[in-house]
């Protein structure tokens, strides 16, 4: 996977995190854990067409 390096002062990152609401902080936490890695992998699979999402009818067997 390609990598990119950027320089952001720690104070700026702290300011951005303090400005987040509770839901945004929870999302950030999820993305920074192993669970987030799995979610990003699944997202890429869906976007690439490797995996097809189920329709509402398929899920609820209507």
Secondary structure by P-SEA (a helix, b strand, c coil): cbbbbbbbcaaaaaaaaaaccaaaaaaaaaaacaaaaaaaaaaaaaaaccbbbbcccccccc
